[in-house]
């Protein structure tokens, strides 16, 4: 509990998130809702409209089952919109209509290969990459998948500014880029206007795993990471703080961009 309070205190003083957004009387910390007890939660942060959960490193299929359960809870109005933040062990995942040929025969066999129900092509997840799964009801914000994707991209772009990285969107492509290299991949699923899956942002992953695939099915561009761009070892939890800050700023009810 003492370490949790230290983490929360640091977060509050780093970003000065609006007091109106805080639900807890104890600097972000509140009792974890009983409905979440099926998960092994390492950190829990509650705001007025969104609950943020840090899970550490967790198997892909376990995280997927968590998303499915939370999706049902939100649909039944039992919990607030919920955002899971985590890392995965090495895994390649295919979108539901992905071209299987984009996983090359030379791929690293340390990684699992999993078919998913999200949109998009093949992607890689692994240690050193922050994965964020927002499970949110777009009816509370704006019923638009385009708005949602653009808002996620803005969250990532704004978060990267803290590391002096000038990231941007690329015309006709989904994700976030630094010049000609992709730093964040986005793949989502929508059911009853409630989102699943999300985005992956490269902090300091083992880049050799990208040699075994054609990332997102895009041949002409490369992949980069925060470490490659800055040569600094950014802590995942530091990035988590940035992401939460910009999620709170950008996901306001009935927000428009």
HELIX and SHEET records of a PDB file:
HELIX    1   1 UNK A    2  UNK A   15  1                                  14    
HELIX    2   2 UNK A   19  UNK A   21  5                                   3    
HELIX    3   3 UNK A   34  UNK A   36  5                                   3    
HELIX    4   4 UNK A   60  UNK A   75  1                                  16    
HELIX    5   5 UNK A  100  UNK A  102  5                                   3    
HELIX    6   6 UNK A  138  UNK A  140  5                                   3    
HELIX    7   7 UNK A  145  UNK A  160  1                                  16    
HELIX    8   8 UNK A  161  UNK A  163  5                                   3    
HELIX    9   9 UNK A  207  UNK A  212  5                                   6    
HELIX   10  10 UNK A  215  UNK A  217  5                                   3    
HELIX   11  11 UNK A  226  UNK A  230  1                                   5    
HELIX   12  12 UNK A  236  UNK A  250  1                                  15    
SHEET    1   A 8 UNK A  43  UNK A  46  0                                        
SHEET    2   A 8 UNK A  50  UNK A  57 -1                                        
SHEET    3   A 8 UNK A  81  UNK A  87  1                                        
SHEET    4   A 8 UNK A 129  UNK A 135 -1                                        
SHEET    5   A 8 UNK A 194  UNK A 202 -1                                        
SHEET    6   A 8 UNK A 181  UNK A 191 -1                                        
SHEET    7   A 8 UNK A 173  UNK A 178 -1                                        
SHEET    8   A 8 UNK A 168  UNK A 170 -1                                        
SHEET    1   B 7 UNK A  43  UNK A  46  0                                        
SHEET    2   B 7 UNK A  50  UNK A  57 -1                                        
SHEET    3   B 7 UNK A  81  UNK A  87  1                                        
SHEET    4   B 7 UNK A 129  UNK A 135 -1                                        
SHEET    5   B 7 UNK A 194  UNK A 202 -1                                        
SHEET    6   B 7 UNK A 181  UNK A 191 -1                                        
SHEET    7   B 7 UNK A 222  UNK A 223  1                                        
SHEET    1   C 3 UNK A 112  UNK A 115  0                                        
SHEET    2   C 3 UNK A  91  UNK A  94  1                                        
SHEET    3   C 3 UNK A 123  UNK A 125 -1                                        
END                                                                             
